[in-house]
């Protein structure tokens, strides 16, 4: 289950990939070849892959949220101790048309990246 801005979405999740990114305020090498750096923090970013569903209304609701023109969202995803809630923006939202049946279109392969606004660890 995934929650965005306090709203839960009942969509099957195929996979969640978590990546810890260490970002620097600066990283420079001195003339003797030694690296000097100041770390801003460790950012936890997530990639999510959604499974197929016949619930086109719920899928459309999620698509609408993921493509909303908002700077940041509050996201809750699973982690090793239950859930992790953080502020993120969405990047790389994409999917593929699976089939059309009558008036309904069914989509597959929905992916999204949640990019953290601030570090999880400093």
C-alpha positions as CSV (number, residue, x, y, z in Angstrom):
1,X,0.0,0.0,0.0
2,X,1.2,3.5,-0.8
3,X,-0.1,6.7,0.7
4,X,0.3,10.1,-1.0
5,X,-0.7,13.3,0.8
6,X,-2.7,11.3,3.3
7,X,-4.7,9.3,0.6
8,X,-4.1,5.5,0.3
9,X,-4.2,3.9,-3.1
10,X,-5.4,0.3,-3.5
11,X,-3.1,-0.6,-6.4
12,X,-0.9,-3.6,-6.6
13,X,2.8,-2.9,-6.2
14,X,5.2,-5.0,-8.1
15,X,8.3,-3.6,-6.7
16,X,9.9,-0.8,-4.6
17,X,13.5,0.1,-5.1
18,X,15.2,2.2,-2.4
19,X,18.4,4.2,-3.0
20,X,20.4,6.1,-0.5
21,X,22.1,9.1,-2.2
22,X,24.9,10.9,-0.3
23,X,24.9,14.6,-1.5
24,X,27.8,16.9,-1.0
25,X,27.8,20.7,-0.4
26,X,31.2,20.5,-2.1
27,X,33.7,17.8,-3.1
28,X,37.0,18.9,-4.4
29,X,40.5,17.4,-4.7
30,X,43.5,19.4,-3.6
31,X,46.7,19.5,-5.6
32,X,48.0,16.5,-3.7
33,X,45.1,14.4,-4.9
34,X,43.3,14.2,-1.6
35,X,39.5,14.5,-1.7
36,X,37.9,17.1,0.6
37,X,34.1,17.1,1.0
38,X,31.3,18.4,3.1
39,X,28.2,16.1,3.2
40,X,24.8,17.7,3.2
41,X,23.1,14.5,4.1
42,X,21.8,11.1,2.9
43,X,18.7,11.2,0.8
44,X,16.4,8.2,0.6
45,X,14.9,8.0,-2.9
46,X,12.4,5.4,-4.1
47,X,11.4,3.9,-7.4
48,X,8.0,2.3,-7.6
49,X,6.6,-0.2,-10.1
50,X,2.8,-0.7,-10.1
51,X,1.2,-3.9,-11.3
52,X,-1.8,-4.2,-13.6
53,X,-5.4,-3.7,-12.3
54,X,-8.9,-3.8,-13.7
55,X,-9.9,-1.0,-11.4
56,X,-9.6,1.8,-13.9
57,X,-11.0,4.4,-11.6
58,X,-8.4,3.8,-8.9
59,X,-5.6,3.7,-11.5
60,X,-6.8,7.0,-12.9
61,X,-7.0,8.5,-9.4
62,X,-3.3,7.5,-8.8
63,X,-2.2,8.7,-12.3
64,X,-3.9,12.1,-11.6
65,X,-2.1,12.4,-8.2
66,X,1.3,11.4,-9.7
67,X,1.0,14.0,-12.5
68,X,-0.4,16.8,-10.3
69,X,1.5,20.1,-10.8
70,X,2.6,20.4,-7.2
71,X,6.1,21.0,-6.1
72,X,6.2,18.4,-3.3
73,X,4.0,15.6,-1.8
74,X,4.0,13.7,1.5
75,X,4.7,10.0,0.7
76,X,4.5,6.9,2.9
77,X,6.2,3.8,1.6
78,X,7.2,0.5,3.3
79,X,10.6,0.2,5.0
80,X,12.4,-2.3,7.2
81,X,10.6,-1.2,10.3
82,X,7.1,-0.6,9.0
83,X,6.6,2.6,7.0
84,X,8.7,5.6,6.1
85,X,7.1,9.0,5.5
86,X,8.9,11.8,3.7
87,X,8.4,14.8,1.5
88,X,9.3,14.2,-2.2
89,X,8.7,15.3,-5.7
90,X,7.7,12.9,-8.5
91,X,9.9,12.3,-11.5
92,X,9.8,9.9,-14.5
93,X,6.1,9.0,-14.3
94,X,5.3,6.6,-17.2
95,X,3.1,3.7,-18.2
96,X,2.1,1.8,-21.3
97,X,-1.3,1.1,-22.8
98,X,-2.1,-2.6,-22.2
99,X,-5.5,-2.9,-24.0
100,X,-8.7,-1.2,-24.9
101,X,-12.0,-2.8,-24.2
102,X,-15.1,-0.9,-25.2
103,X,-14.9,2.6,-23.6
104,X,-12.1,1.6,-21.1
105,X,-8.4,1.8,-21.5
106,X,-6.2,-0.5,-19.4
107,X,-2.6,0.5,-18.6
108,X,0.4,-1.4,-17.4
109,X,4.0,-0.7,-16.4
110,X,3.4,2.4,-14.3
111,X,6.6,3.6,-12.8
112,X,7.5,6.6,-10.7
113,X,10.5,8.0,-8.8
114,X,10.1,9.7,-5.5
115,X,12.9,12.1,-5.0
116,X,13.4,13.3,-1.4
117,X,13.2,17.0,-0.6
118,X,15.5,16.8,2.4
119,X,18.0,14.3,3.8
120,X,16.8,11.4,5.9
121,X,20.2,11.4,7.7
122,X,22.6,14.2,8.4
